[in-house]
Amino acid sequence: MDWPSTSPYVSALAQDFGLPLFRSWREGGFEREMLRNAAPTAPVLFESPDGLIRTGGEGPNGRRLRFPRSRPV
């Protein structure tokens, strides 16, 4: 998840264990995915030893907000 505490936390863990850290995320973050309407899922970006790689994001339009949902009372 892209909470503000996540990045420093996993960075500290990787450093303490002496591990390389490569992150991946969706362009626009979790919020963009939750609010997208008539748009494909966002591309994924990920770090690798060779640099930043971007892939995806060109699929069919989503239906996330097409059908309104009732809210619990």
C-alpha positions in Angstrom: 0.0 0.0 0.0 1.1 3.6 -0.5 0.7 4.9 3.0 3.3 7.5 4.0 4.7 5.1 6.6 5.3 2.2 4.2 8.4 3.4 2.3 10.5 4.4 5.4 9.5 1.1 7.1 10.5 -1.2 4.3 13.7 0.8 3.7 14.7 0.4 7.4 13.9 -3.3 7.3 16.0 -3.8 4.1 18.9 -1.8 5.6 18.8 -3.7 8.9 18.8 -7.1 7.1 21.4 -6.0 4.5 19.0 -6.7 1.6 18.6 -4.8 -1.7 15.2 -3.1 -2.0 13.3 -2.9 -5.2 9.8 -1.3 -5.1 6.8 -1.6 -7.4 3.7 0.5 -7.6 0.8 1.5 -9.8 1.0 4.8 -11.4 -1.2 7.2 -9.4 -1.2 4.9 -6.4 -4.0 3.1 -4.7 -6.3 6.1 -4.7 -6.2 6.4 -8.5 -7.2 2.7 -8.8 -10.1 3.1 -6.4 -11.5 6.2 -8.2 -10.9 5.3 -11.8 -13.9 5.4 -14.1 -14.0 4.2 -17.7 -10.2 3.9 -17.7 -7.8 0.9 -17.9 -5.9 -0.2 -14.8 -2.9 2.1 -14.4 0.6 1.0 -15.5 2.9 -0.7 -13.0 6.3 0.8 -12.4 9.0 -1.2 -10.8 12.6 -0.8 -9.8 15.2 -3.2 -11.0 19.0 -3.3 -11.0 18.8 -2.0 -14.6 16.6 1.0 -13.6 12.9 1.9 -13.6 10.6 -0.2 -15.8 7.0 0.8 -16.7 4.6 -1.8 -18.1 0.8 -2.3 -18.7 -1.9 0.3 -18.5 -3.2 -0.3 -21.9 -6.0 -2.8 -21.3 -9.7 -2.4 -21.6 -11.6 0.3 -19.8 -12.6 -0.7 -16.3 -16.2 -0.8 -15.0 -15.4 0.2 -11.4 -17.9 3.1 -11.1 -20.3 1.9 -13.8 -22.8 0.3 -11.4 -23.5 2.5 -8.4 -23.6 0.7 -5.1 -25.9 1.4 -2.3 -24.4 2.4 1.0 -25.2 0.6 4.2 -27.7 2.5 6.5 
